[in-house]
Amino acid sequence: MSSKATAPSMSMGRLGVLLPYWDFWEGSAGGPSFRDEREGLLQQILGRLADLGFDPVGGGLIDSSTSGARGGRALAEANVAAILIVQSMAVPPVYALAALDELPELPVVIWALQSAHSIEPGFNAESITKLGSTVGTPMLTNVLHRRRRAFDLVVGSLGATTYHRVSTALRAALVAGSLRGARIARMGKPIPGYECCDASDEDLAGIGLEVVNIEPRELQERYLTISADSLVDEVSSLKVEGAPGTLEISLRLARALEAIDDERGIAAGAINCHVPEIRFSEDPGITPCLALGRETTRGVPWTCTGDVLTAVAMLVGKRLTGASLYHEIEAIDFDTGEVAIANSGEHDLAWCKEGCQPTLRPNPWFNDDQKTGTIIWFELPPGPATLIGFTKSPDDPGGLRLVAAEGRDNAPASSRESDSRRTVPILRSFHRGGVVPMDRSRRKPPQRLRHWARQQTGRSCSKAPRNWIRARVLTGSLPTLRFLVAVVHEPVASRRFTTPKPFAGLTVDEHRDIPVAPTEAGFVNQQDTAAAAPAGGHHQIRPPTDQAHDVVPRQVVAAGDLPDRQVVHITNDLASEAAGDVGAASQNQLGVVLGGTAHSFRRIGNGDAATPAPSADPG
């Protein structure tokens, strides 16, 4: 579609920037010139953020509760959507808190900024003051936790890598902040029975969204006022297939929806077009799928079936990445580990990269209607992508949850294209989750999809290009197919994993667990009668006769005094007491097999620490 459709502003909002400062440390950091240095640092950061495409507003150096409150009010008047606090030194947290009290509902990103990348020779008190972000940051975050004020944290110096991480955090914060006050259109009620797609106006108002209820008749009436003469150049650059005779009707509906969005200031919307005023009317008499895709391309995402929840997910994806596609997960390819996605003609031309040729076609989903609307069809480019869902979740703060799962768009497999009009252009594999705990190596696609469904309880979802989940992904929990015993492994040269340590008579599987039949649950007492028992070490349990009972002599225990598996003799100097042993003979291996599921362990990095994975669920 040509660029003649005027796109609304995609700006995520202005960014407020604060840098706390404490003159208490000037004496150890070069005197008053230290303030000038930090002022220069703030200006440097504001300039770099502007170069990166942000709209930063400086709140100044915050050096007291009074200046903090003043800076917070200034940022509130500037209508910022998120706050960046640059914590570069030890500062009383009340300075920044005074600013945040003036901005109580905005997302917060804290940058623990160390002004030098490394610790140089001559490190002294002045260095500690100037590089004190590791002191000042926990002073602030501690109190934010106490107040239940959410924040994101980035730790780093002024290098390009840190700026990239800060930018990622700021984009997410600004998108979250931009939702407050966003107007979400609800055109008609959801399809009867589609409770999974719906949320009340009060539910959405709880996160700052404003719902605008629009009757479907308004779209029909606006459509009837649109002249076909204004559509000459609208699709001049598109290829046409299948003689879509309803192209004019589809474009008039698109213009009508655009006018409503612009007049009402709509940020995203959901429509149920299967009503007497639209699909089941004489005029227009079609589904407006092309109109929904055209508005999404302009920056105002729309969903169908009245799916207002996924409209919010679409808005997040569009503002975060610039592209968002409405679709469903249709089927699983159990052989390849991929899933197929499709929709009924909605689109976003922001997905259409260089060399892509969009095509106008009749909508194959509604061939049996008296009139069939026109849709735009094109192949999505291969590459990383993220599924995004939004759903009601009573256990979460605010009662709503955003769910994301990372994966890839795979190149289309021509062998699967039995129909040239195929509306499922690409098979995709999604393997990781933020809210959903998923892991490629442990979970097959059916289990990954099962966990997606457990979290994203709606019908449809949005997809955005690129992978946007950057939190550490936990190893996924395993289905309860057997009993497991945890095995702590001996380290080897491998950077990430360990080699299972052999146990007599027990097999360690590829997941570094020991499969155990239910009948074998209980205590384990393996004996090796061929192994010789070492002589017991002697320790007297009471003080000698020349010492009082409250005297504990200091004794140095040398390495090797109590080697591994040593049996210790415990004796008393009373004549009537015989010596006894404490411990297990070295020929025995004692343990327990749980009648359930224990943690398995996964090595991280190249150290010796192991991280427990979540226990298996009963699914």
C-alpha positions as CSV (number, residue, x, y, z in Angstrom):
1,M,0.0,0.0,0.0
2,S,1.3,3.4,-0.8
3,S,2.4,5.9,1.9
4,K,-0.5,8.2,1.1
5,A,-2.2,7.0,4.3
6,T,-1.0,9.5,7.0
7,A,0.6,7.6,9.8
8,P,0.0,8.8,13.4
9,S,3.0,9.6,15.6
10,M,4.8,6.5,16.8
11,S,6.7,8.4,19.5
12,M,6.8,6.5,22.7
13,G,6.9,9.6,24.8
14,R,9.5,11.8,26.5
15,L,12.1,10.4,28.9
16,G,12.9,12.1,32.2
17,V,16.6,11.9,33.3
18,L,17.8,12.5,36.9
19,L,21.3,12.3,38.4
20,P,21.5,12.3,42.2
21,Y,24.4,14.1,43.8
22,W,25.8,14.6,47.4
23,D,28.2,17.4,48.2
24,F,29.2,15.6,51.4
25,W,31.9,13.8,49.3
26,E,33.3,16.9,47.5
27,G,36.2,17.0,50.0
28,S,37.5,13.6,48.9
29,A,36.8,14.1,45.2
30,G,38.5,17.4,44.2
31,G,36.3,20.0,45.8
32,P,33.4,21.9,44.1
33,S,34.8,20.9,40.7
34,F,33.3,17.5,41.4
35,R,29.8,19.0,41.0
36,D,30.8,20.4,37.6
37,E,32.1,17.0,36.6
38,R,28.8,15.4,37.4
39,E,26.9,18.2,35.6
40,G,29.0,17.5,32.5
41,L,28.3,13.8,32.9
42,L,24.5,14.4,32.9
43,Q,24.8,16.6,29.8
44,Q,26.9,13.9,28.0
45,I,24.2,11.3,28.8
46,L,21.4,13.5,27.6
47,G,23.2,14.2,24.3
48,R,23.9,10.5,23.7
49,L,20.3,9.5,24.4
50,A,19.1,12.1,21.9
51,D,21.5,10.6,19.3
52,L,20.0,7.2,20.0
53,G,16.5,8.5,19.1
54,F,15.1,9.3,22.5
55,D,13.5,12.6,23.6
56,P,15.3,13.2,26.9
57,V,14.3,15.8,29.4
58,G,16.9,16.6,32.1
59,G,15.6,17.0,35.6
60,G,18.9,18.4,36.8
61,L,21.4,17.4,39.5
62,I,19.4,16.2,42.5
63,D,21.3,17.2,45.6
64,S,18.6,17.4,48.2
65,S,15.0,16.3,48.9
66,T,13.9,19.8,47.9
67,S,15.7,19.8,44.6
68,G,14.4,16.2,44.0
69,A,10.8,17.3,44.5
70,R,11.4,20.3,42.2
71,G,12.9,18.1,39.5
72,G,10.1,15.6,39.8
73,R,7.5,18.3,39.3
74,A,9.4,19.7,36.3
75,L,9.4,16.3,34.7
76,A,5.7,15.8,35.4
77,E,4.9,19.1,33.7
78,A,7.0,18.0,30.7
79,N,4.7,14.9,30.5
80,V,7.4,12.4,30.5
81,A,6.4,8.7,30.1
82,A,9.3,7.1,32.0
83,I,12.2,8.0,34.3
84,L,15.9,7.2,34.1
85,I,17.9,7.7,37.3
86,V,21.6,7.7,36.8
87,Q,23.1,6.6,40.1
88,S,26.8,7.4,39.9
89,M,27.8,7.8,43.6
90,A,26.8,7.3,47.2
91,V,23.7,9.6,47.8
92,P,21.0,9.5,50.4
93,P,18.1,7.8,48.6
94,V,15.6,10.3,49.8
95,Y,16.9,12.8,47.1
96,A,15.7,10.5,44.2
97,L,12.7,9.3,46.2
98,A,11.4,12.9,46.5
99,A,11.5,13.2,42.7
100,L,9.7,9.8,42.3
101,D,7.0,10.8,44.7
102,E,6.0,13.5,42.2
103,L,5.9,10.8,39.5
104,P,4.1,7.9,41.3
105,E,3.0,5.8,38.4
106,L,5.8,6.1,35.8
107,P,8.1,3.2,34.9
108,V,11.6,3.6,36.4
109,V,15.0,2.5,35.0
110,I,18.1,2.8,37.2
111,W,21.5,3.0,35.6
112,A,24.2,2.1,38.1
113,L,26.8,4.1,36.1
114,Q,30.5,3.6,36.9
115,S,32.3,6.5,35.2
116,A,35.5,4.5,34.6
117,H,35.5,1.1,32.9
118,S,38.2,-0.4,35.1
119,I,40.0,0.0,38.5
120,E,43.3,1.8,37.7
121,P,46.6,1.7,39.7
122,G,46.5,4.3,42.5
123,F,42.9,3.5,43.5
124,N,42.1,5.6,46.6
125,A,39.4,7.4,48.5
126,E,38.8,9.8,45.6
127,S,38.4,6.9,43.2
128,I,35.9,5.3,45.6
129,T,33.8,8.5,45.7
130,K,33.8,9.0,41.9
131,L,33.1,5.3,41.1
132,G,30.6,4.9,43.9
133,S,27.6,3.7,41.9
134,T,27.9,0.3,43.6
135,V,27.4,2.1,46.9
136,G,24.6,4.5,45.9
137,T,22.6,2.0,43.8
138,P,21.6,-0.5,46.6
139,M,20.9,2.5,48.9
140,L,18.1,3.5,46.5
141,T,16.9,0.1,45.3
142,N,16.6,-1.1,48.9
143,V,14.0,1.5,49.6
144,L,12.2,1.0,46.3
145,H,11.8,-2.6,47.2
146,R,10.4,-1.6,50.6
147,R,7.9,0.7,48.9
148,R,7.0,-1.9,46.2
149,R,8.1,0.5,43.5
150,A,9.0,-1.5,40.4
151,F,12.2,-0.7,38.5
152,D,14.6,-2.1,35.9
153,L,18.3,-2.0,36.6
154,V,21.3,-1.7,34.3
155,V,24.9,-1.9,35.6
156,G,27.7,-0.7,33.4
157,S,30.1,2.0,32.4
158,L,29.8,4.5,29.5
159,G,30.7,2.1,26.7
160,A,28.6,1.3,23.7
161,T,27.5,-2.1,25.1
162,T,26.1,-0.5,28.2
163,Y,24.3,2.2,26.1
164,H,22.7,-0.6,24.1
165,R,21.4,-2.3,27.3
166,V,20.2,1.0,28.7
167,S,18.4,1.7,25.4
168,T,16.6,-1.6,25.5
169,A,15.5,-1.1,29.1
170,L,14.4,2.5,28.3
171,R,12.4,1.5,25.2
172,A,10.5,-1.1,27.3
173,A,9.9,1.5,30.0
174,L,8.6,4.1,27.6
175,V,6.3,1.6,25.9
176,A,4.9,0.7,29.3
177,G,4.5,4.4,30.2
178,S,2.9,5.2,26.9
179,L,0.0,2.8,27.7
180,R,-1.2,5.1,30.5
181,G,-3.9,7.2,28.9
182,A,-3.9,5.2,25.6
183,R,-7.4,5.0,24.1
184,I,-8.4,1.5,23.1
185,A,-11.5,1.3,20.8
186,R,-14.0,-1.4,21.3
187,M,-16.3,-1.6,18.3
188,G,-19.1,-4.0,19.2
189,K,-19.0,-6.8,21.7
190,P,-16.9,-10.0,21.2
191,I,-18.3,-13.0,19.4
192,P,-20.8,-14.6,21.9
193,G,-19.0,-17.0,24.1
194,Y,-15.5,-15.6,23.5
195,E,-14.9,-14.8,27.1
196,C,-11.1,-15.7,26.6
197,C,-10.8,-12.5,24.4
198,D,-12.6,-10.1,26.7
199,A,-11.9,-7.9,29.7
200,S,-14.0,-5.2,31.3
201,D,-13.5,-1.5,30.9
202,E,-12.6,-1.4,34.6
203,D,-9.9,-4.2,34.1
204,L,-8.2,-2.1,31.4
205,A,-8.6,1.2,33.3
206,G,-6.7,-0.4,36.2
207,I,-3.5,-0.2,34.1
208,G,-4.3,3.3,32.8
209,L,-6.0,2.4,29.5
210,E,-9.1,4.4,28.4
211,V,-11.7,2.3,26.6
212,V,-13.7,4.0,23.9
213,N,-16.9,2.1,23.0
214,I,-18.0,2.6,19.3
215,E,-21.1,1.1,17.8
216,P,-20.5,-0.9,14.5
217,R,-23.1,1.3,12.9
218,E,-20.7,4.2,13.1
219,L,-18.2,2.4,10.8
220,Q,-21.0,1.6,8.3
221,E,-22.3,5.1,8.2
222,R,-18.8,6.5,7.8
223,Y,-18.1,4.0,5.0
224,L,-21.2,5.2,3.1
225,T,-19.8,8.7,3.0
226,I,-16.4,7.7,1.4
227,S,-16.1,8.4,-2.3
228,A,-14.4,5.9,-4.6
229,D,-12.8,8.8,-6.4
230,S,-10.3,9.2,-3.6
231,L,-8.9,5.7,-3.9
232,V,-7.2,5.9,-7.3
233,D,-3.6,5.8,-6.1
234,E,-4.1,3.8,-2.9
235,V,-3.0,0.4,-4.3
236,S,-1.2,1.4,-7.4
237,S,2.0,-0.3,-6.3
238,L,0.5,-3.7,-5.4
239,K,0.2,-6.8,-7.4
240,V,-3.4,-8.1,-7.9
241,E,-4.3,-11.8,-8.1
242,G,-7.7,-13.5,-8.4
243,A,-9.7,-10.5,-9.5
244,P,-10.8,-9.2,-6.1
245,G,-14.0,-7.5,-7.2
246,T,-14.6,-6.0,-3.7
247,L,-11.3,-4.0,-3.6
248,E,-13.2,-0.7,-3.7
249,I,-15.4,-1.7,-0.8
250,S,-12.4,-2.9,1.2
251,L,-10.6,0.4,0.6
252,R,-13.6,2.5,1.5
253,L,-13.9,0.6,4.8
254,A,-10.2,1.2,5.4
255,R,-10.6,5.0,4.9
256,A,-13.7,5.0,7.2
257,L,-11.8,3.3,10.0
258,E,-8.8,5.6,9.5
259,A,-11.1,8.6,9.9
260,I,-12.7,7.2,13.1
261,D,-9.2,6.5,14.6
262,D,-7.9,10.0,13.8
263,E,-11.0,11.8,15.1
264,R,-11.2,9.7,18.4
265,G,-7.4,9.6,19.0
266,I,-7.4,5.8,19.0
267,A,-4.2,4.0,19.9
268,A,-5.5,0.4,19.2
269,G,-8.8,-1.3,18.7
270,A,-10.8,-4.5,18.6
271,I,-13.8,-5.1,16.3
272,N,-16.4,-7.8,15.9
273,C,-17.4,-7.4,12.2
274,H,-19.7,-10.4,12.2
275,V,-22.7,-8.3,12.9
276,P,-25.7,-7.0,10.9
277,E,-24.2,-3.6,10.3
278,I,-21.0,-4.8,8.6
279,R,-20.4,-8.4,7.3
280,F,-24.1,-9.4,7.3
281,S,-25.4,-6.2,5.7
282,E,-26.1,-5.4,2.1
283,D,-23.5,-2.7,2.1
284,P,-20.6,-3.1,2.9
285,G,-21.4,-6.8,3.3
286,I,-17.8,-8.0,3.8
287,T,-15.2,-8.4,6.5
288,P,-12.9,-5.4,6.9
289,C,-9.7,-7.4,7.2
290,L,-7.8,-5.1,4.9
291,A,-8.9,-2.1,6.9
292,L,-7.5,-3.6,10.1
293,G,-4.2,-4.3,8.5
294,R,-4.0,-0.9,7.0
295,E,-4.5,0.8,10.3
296,T,-2.0,-1.6,12.0
297,T,0.5,-0.5,9.3
298,R,-0.2,3.1,10.1
299,G,0.6,2.5,13.8
300,V,-2.9,1.9,15.2
301,P,-3.2,-1.9,15.6
302,W,-6.6,-3.5,15.3
303,T,-7.8,-7.1,16.1
304,C,-10.9,-8.9,15.1
305,T,-13.6,-11.0,17.0
306,G,-13.7,-8.2,19.6
307,D,-10.3,-9.4,21.0
308,V,-9.5,-6.3,23.1
309,L,-6.8,-8.1,25.1
310,T,-4.7,-8.9,22.0
311,A,-5.2,-5.4,20.8
312,V,-3.2,-4.3,23.9
313,A,-0.5,-6.9,23.0
314,M,-0.5,-5.6,19.4
315,L,0.0,-2.1,20.7
316,V,3.0,-3.2,22.8
317,G,4.6,-5.1,20.0
318,K,4.0,-2.2,17.5
319,R,5.5,0.4,19.7
320,L,8.4,-1.7,20.9
321,T,9.5,-3.0,17.5
322,G,7.6,-1.1,14.8
323,A,5.8,-4.2,13.5
324,S,3.0,-6.4,14.9
325,L,1.0,-9.2,13.3
326,Y,-2.4,-10.5,14.6
327,H,-2.7,-14.3,14.3
328,E,-3.4,-17.6,16.0
329,I,-1.2,-20.7,16.6
330,E,-2.9,-23.1,14.3
331,A,-1.1,-26.5,14.4
332,I,2.1,-28.3,15.5
333,D,4.5,-30.1,13.2
334,F,5.7,-32.8,15.6
335,D,8.4,-34.0,13.2
336,T,10.2,-30.6,12.9
337,G,9.3,-29.0,16.2
338,E,7.6,-26.0,14.5
339,V,4.1,-24.5,14.7
340,A,2.0,-22.9,12.0
341,I,0.4,-19.5,12.4
342,A,-2.3,-17.8,10.3
343,N,-4.9,-15.1,10.3
344,S,-7.9,-14.1,8.2
345,G,-6.2,-11.4,6.2
346,E,-5.0,-8.9,8.8
347,H,-1.5,-7.6,8.0
348,D,1.3,-5.1,8.8
349,L,3.4,-4.0,5.9
350,A,6.2,-3.1,8.3
351,W,7.0,-6.8,8.1
352,C,7.4,-6.5,4.4
353,K,11.1,-6.1,3.9
354,E,13.0,-5.1,0.8
355,G,12.2,-7.4,-2.1
356,C,8.8,-8.3,-0.6
357,Q,5.9,-8.1,-3.1
358,P,2.5,-7.6,-1.3
359,T,-0.4,-9.1,-3.3
360,L,-4.1,-8.3,-3.3
361,R,-6.3,-11.4,-3.2
362,P,-9.8,-12.4,-2.4
363,N,-10.2,-13.4,1.3
364,P,-10.3,-17.3,1.2
365,W,-11.8,-17.6,4.6
366,F,-15.2,-16.2,3.5
367,N,-15.6,-17.6,0.0
368,D,-19.1,-18.7,0.8
369,D,-20.3,-15.1,1.5
370,Q,-22.3,-13.2,-1.1
371,K,-19.3,-10.9,-1.3
372,T,-15.7,-11.7,-0.5
373,G,-13.5,-8.9,0.9
374,T,-10.0,-8.2,-0.4
375,I,-6.8,-8.9,1.7
376,I,-3.1,-8.3,1.3
377,W,-0.9,-11.4,1.3
378,F,2.9,-11.6,1.5
379,E,5.6,-13.9,3.0
380,L,7.1,-12.9,6.3
381,P,10.9,-12.7,6.3
382,P,12.9,-15.3,8.1
383,G,14.5,-14.3,11.4
384,P,13.9,-13.9,15.1
385,A,10.4,-13.1,16.4
386,T,8.5,-12.9,19.6
387,L,5.0,-14.1,20.4
388,I,3.1,-11.6,22.7
389,G,-0.1,-12.4,24.6
390,F,-2.1,-10.3,27.0
391,T,-4.6,-11.9,29.4
392,K,-6.5,-11.6,32.6
393,S,-4.6,-13.2,35.5
394,P,-6.2,-12.8,38.9
395,D,-2.9,-13.8,40.7
396,D,-0.9,-11.0,39.2
397,P,-0.8,-7.3,40.4
398,G,-3.5,-5.5,38.5
399,G,-5.1,-8.7,37.5
400,L,-3.5,-8.7,34.0
401,R,-0.4,-10.4,32.5
402,L,1.7,-9.9,29.5
403,V,3.2,-13.1,28.1
404,A,6.1,-13.4,25.6
405,A,7.8,-16.3,23.9
406,E,10.8,-16.0,21.6
407,G,11.5,-18.0,18.5
408,R,12.2,-17.7,14.8
409,D,10.2,-17.2,11.6
410,N,11.5,-20.0,9.4
411,A,11.7,-19.9,5.6
412,P,8.6,-21.4,3.9
413,A,8.9,-25.0,3.0
414,S,7.7,-25.4,-0.6
415,S,7.0,-29.1,-0.1
416,R,4.2,-28.2,2.3
417,E,2.5,-25.8,-0.1
418,S,-0.2,-27.9,-1.5
419,D,-2.3,-24.8,-2.4
420,S,-0.9,-21.7,-4.0
421,R,-3.5,-19.7,-2.1
422,R,-2.2,-21.0,1.2
423,T,-2.8,-18.5,4.0
424,V,-0.2,-20.1,6.3
425,P,2.9,-18.8,4.7
426,I,5.5,-19.8,7.2
427,L,6.1,-22.4,9.9
428,R,7.7,-21.1,13.1
429,S,9.3,-22.5,16.1
430,F,9.0,-20.7,19.5
431,H,11.4,-22.0,22.1
432,R,11.9,-19.5,24.9
433,G,9.7,-17.6,27.3
434,G,9.9,-14.8,29.8
435,V,6.8,-15.4,31.9
436,V,6.6,-18.9,30.5
437,P,9.5,-21.1,31.7
438,M,10.6,-22.9,28.5
439,D,13.9,-24.4,27.4
440,R,14.9,-25.7,24.0
441,S,17.0,-28.6,25.2
442,R,14.4,-30.0,27.7
443,R,11.0,-29.2,26.2
444,K,9.4,-30.6,23.1
445,P,7.1,-28.3,21.1
446,P,3.9,-29.8,22.6
447,Q,5.1,-29.0,26.1
448,R,6.2,-25.5,25.1
449,L,2.8,-24.9,23.6
450,R,1.2,-26.3,26.7
451,H,3.0,-23.8,28.9
452,W,2.2,-21.0,26.5
453,A,-1.5,-21.9,26.7
454,R,-1.4,-22.1,30.5
455,Q,-0.1,-18.5,30.6
456,Q,-1.7,-16.9,27.5
457,T,-5.3,-18.0,28.1
458,G,-6.8,-16.1,25.1
459,R,-7.4,-17.2,21.6
460,S,-5.1,-15.1,19.5
461,C,-1.8,-13.4,20.0
462,S,0.5,-10.8,18.4
463,K,3.9,-11.4,17.0
464,A,6.7,-8.8,16.8
465,P,10.0,-9.1,15.0
466,R,13.2,-9.7,16.9
467,N,13.7,-11.4,20.3
468,W,12.9,-9.0,23.2
469,I,13.2,-11.3,26.2
470,R,16.6,-10.7,27.8
471,A,16.1,-12.0,31.3
472,R,17.8,-15.3,32.1
473,V,15.6,-18.2,31.1
474,L,15.2,-20.9,33.6
475,T,15.5,-24.6,32.7
476,G,12.0,-25.8,32.0
477,S,10.2,-28.2,34.3
478,L,9.8,-31.8,33.0
479,P,6.6,-33.7,32.7
480,T,6.2,-36.2,35.5
481,L,7.0,-39.3,33.5
482,R,9.3,-40.9,36.0
483,F,10.9,-40.4,39.4
484,L,14.2,-38.5,39.5
485,V,17.1,-38.3,41.9
486,A,19.3,-35.2,41.9
487,V,23.0,-35.7,41.0
488,V,25.7,-33.2,41.9
489,H,28.4,-33.8,39.3
490,E,32.2,-33.6,39.3
491,P,33.4,-30.6,37.2
492,V,35.2,-31.2,34.0
493,A,36.8,-29.0,31.4
494,S,33.5,-28.2,29.7
495,R,32.5,-24.5,30.1
496,R,28.8,-25.2,30.6
497,F,28.1,-28.8,31.6
498,T,29.5,-31.5,33.8
499,T,30.1,-35.2,33.2
500,P,27.9,-37.4,35.3
501,K,29.7,-39.1,38.1
502,P,29.2,-42.9,38.0
503,F,27.3,-44.5,40.9
504,A,27.6,-48.2,41.6
505,G,24.7,-50.0,40.0
506,L,22.9,-46.7,39.0
507,T,22.7,-45.1,35.5
508,V,22.9,-41.3,35.1
509,D,20.8,-40.2,32.1
510,E,21.4,-37.5,29.5
511,H,19.8,-34.9,31.8
512,R,22.2,-35.9,34.6
513,D,19.4,-37.5,36.5
514,I,19.0,-41.1,37.8
515,P,15.8,-42.8,36.7
516,V,14.2,-44.8,39.5
517,A,11.1,-47.0,39.4
518,P,8.4,-46.2,41.9
519,T,8.9,-49.5,43.6
520,E,12.6,-48.6,44.3
521,A,11.7,-45.5,46.3
522,G,13.1,-45.6,49.8
523,F,16.4,-45.7,51.6
524,V,19.6,-46.7,49.8
525,N,22.3,-48.6,51.6
526,Q,24.9,-49.9,49.2
527,Q,27.7,-51.9,50.7
528,D,31.1,-52.7,49.3
529,T,32.4,-55.5,51.5
530,A,35.7,-55.6,49.6
531,A,36.6,-52.2,50.7
532,A,38.7,-52.0,53.9
533,A,37.5,-49.9,56.7
534,P,40.0,-47.3,57.9
535,A,41.0,-47.0,61.5
536,G,38.8,-44.7,63.5
537,G,40.0,-41.3,64.6
538,H,39.9,-40.7,68.4
539,H,38.3,-37.8,70.1
540,Q,37.6,-37.5,73.8
541,I,34.2,-36.1,74.5
542,R,34.8,-34.5,77.9
543,P,37.6,-32.3,79.4
544,P,40.5,-33.9,81.1
545,T,40.3,-34.3,84.8
546,D,42.6,-31.2,85.3
547,Q,40.2,-28.9,83.4
548,A,36.9,-27.4,84.5
549,H,33.8,-28.1,82.4
550,D,33.6,-24.5,81.2
551,V,37.1,-24.6,79.7
552,V,37.3,-25.4,76.0
553,P,40.9,-25.8,75.0
554,R,41.8,-24.4,71.6
555,Q,43.2,-27.1,69.3
556,V,44.5,-26.7,65.8
557,V,43.0,-29.3,63.4
558,A,45.5,-30.1,60.7
559,A,44.5,-31.1,57.2
560,G,43.9,-34.8,57.0
561,D,43.0,-35.2,60.6
562,L,39.4,-36.1,59.6
563,P,39.6,-37.2,56.0
564,D,36.5,-38.0,53.9
565,R,34.4,-40.9,55.2
566,Q,36.5,-41.1,58.4
567,V,34.9,-43.0,61.3
568,V,35.3,-41.1,64.5
569,H,35.5,-42.9,67.9
570,I,33.8,-41.1,70.8
571,T,35.1,-42.0,74.3
572,N,34.6,-40.9,77.8
573,D,37.2,-41.2,80.5
574,L,34.8,-42.8,83.0
575,A,36.1,-46.2,83.8
576,S,32.7,-47.8,83.2
577,E,32.2,-46.4,79.7
578,A,33.3,-48.3,76.6
579,A,34.4,-46.6,73.4
580,G,31.8,-46.0,70.7
581,D,31.8,-45.0,67.0
582,V,30.0,-42.2,65.3
583,G,29.6,-42.2,61.5
584,A,29.0,-44.8,58.7
585,A,31.6,-47.3,57.7
586,S,33.3,-46.4,54.4
587,Q,32.0,-49.6,52.8
588,N,28.5,-48.1,52.8
589,Q,26.9,-45.6,50.5
590,L,23.8,-44.1,52.3
591,G,21.1,-42.1,50.6
592,V,17.4,-41.8,49.9
593,V,15.3,-42.1,46.8
594,L,12.3,-39.8,46.8
595,G,8.9,-41.1,45.9
596,G,8.4,-38.0,43.7
597,T,10.5,-35.6,41.8
598,A,13.6,-33.9,43.0
599,H,15.5,-31.0,41.4
600,S,17.9,-31.6,38.6
601,F,21.0,-29.3,38.3
602,R,22.4,-27.3,35.4
603,R,25.9,-25.8,35.4
604,I,26.1,-22.1,34.5
605,G,29.2,-20.3,33.3
606,N,32.6,-22.0,33.9
607,G,32.5,-22.0,37.7
608,D,31.6,-24.8,40.1
609,A,28.1,-23.5,41.0
610,A,25.0,-25.4,39.9
611,T,21.6,-23.9,39.6
612,P,18.5,-26.0,40.5
613,A,15.8,-26.2,37.9
614,P,12.1,-25.9,38.7
615,S,10.6,-29.2,39.9
616,A,8.4,-31.1,37.5
617,D,4.7,-30.2,37.5
618,P,2.0,-32.8,37.6
619,G,1.2,-32.3,33.9
